[in-house]
Amino acid sequence: MVSGRKGDFGEAWLEVVAAGSGLLHGRPTTLDLQKSDVQLFLRGVEQGTYNPAVLVQVKTTVDLRRSGDGDYYYDLDIETYDVLRRIDHSVRRILAVISLSKNGENVRLYDEGTLLVGRGAWVSLEGLSASDNAKTQVVCLPAENTLDRDGLLMMLRTYGVRRSTPVPDVDAWEL
């Protein structure tokens, strides 16, 4: 699958799962200038936040590595890594990586319905340290951060709700 279509497929995959899970979803911008492809919303009030939301940067690959404990590893470009690790977004950012089959079989049709073929996970990179690398940074996506209803609800309940504003360390006696 060509890179552009592969990315589009991954974004559509996440939107299908969100829709099937009863979540609202949409595209935040027409250009990927914010390093976010899909916005997800959980309707209602959760932990004092009305309609929690996140912006998700979706990456699609055939080279997602898996460790012995089940976690995934992905080589993320530094520009995206630097945006996603920021702590000052008004709407928090999440990285989702979807792994497709190397043989190109991404959809299977059955009498019972259509099956998307692949797997993926998500992670917040918020607050991570800057990388010394020039091109890519390896990121770990925990296996429990699934791209299904339970995983998306966990994402929104953890990162879509309000948080306190970081306050800089100020020593009033040094002023």
C-alpha positions, 0 to 999 in steps of 0.5 A, a space after each residue: 500500500 502506498 504511504 499516503 493511502 496507508 496513512 489514510 487507511 490508519 486514520 479511517 481505521 481509528 474513526 471506524 473503531 471510534 464510531 463503532 464504540 459510540 464515540 464522536 470523531 472528526 478531522 481537526 484540520 485539513 492539513 496535518 500542521 498540528 500533528 493530529 489526524 483524528 479528534 475523539 470525544 467522549 459525550 457527557 461528563 467525565 471527572 468534571 469535564 464535559 465532552 472530554 477530547 483528545 487529538 490523535 496522531 495516527 501512524 500506519 506501518 508494516 514494521 511495528 516491532 513487538 517485545 516479549 512482554 507484548 509491548 510495541 516499538 515504533 520509530 517516530 520522526 523527531 518533528 512529531 516526537 517533539 510536538 507530541 511530548 509538549 505539555 502545553 497543548 490545550 487539547 492533549 495529543 496521543 500517538 496511535 500506531 496501527 500495524 498492517 500486514 506486510 502482504 497487503 491484506 488489510 480487509 477480509 470479507 466474510 458472510 458475517 461482515 467485514 474484518 479489519 486486519 491488523 493491530 495497534 496501540 496508543 501512547 501519550 508522549 507528554 512530558 518525555 525528554 528531548 531526544 538526542 537523535 536527529 531523525 527518529 526516536 523509538 517509542 514504546 506503545 504499551 500493549 494494554 493501550 488497545 485501539 478498541 472500545 475499552 482502550 479508547 475509553 481509557 485514553 479519553 478518561 485519562 487524557 481527555 479530561 481537564 488537568 491543572 495548569 502547570 505553575 512555574 517554580 518561583 521562589 518569591 524570596 529571590 524576586 
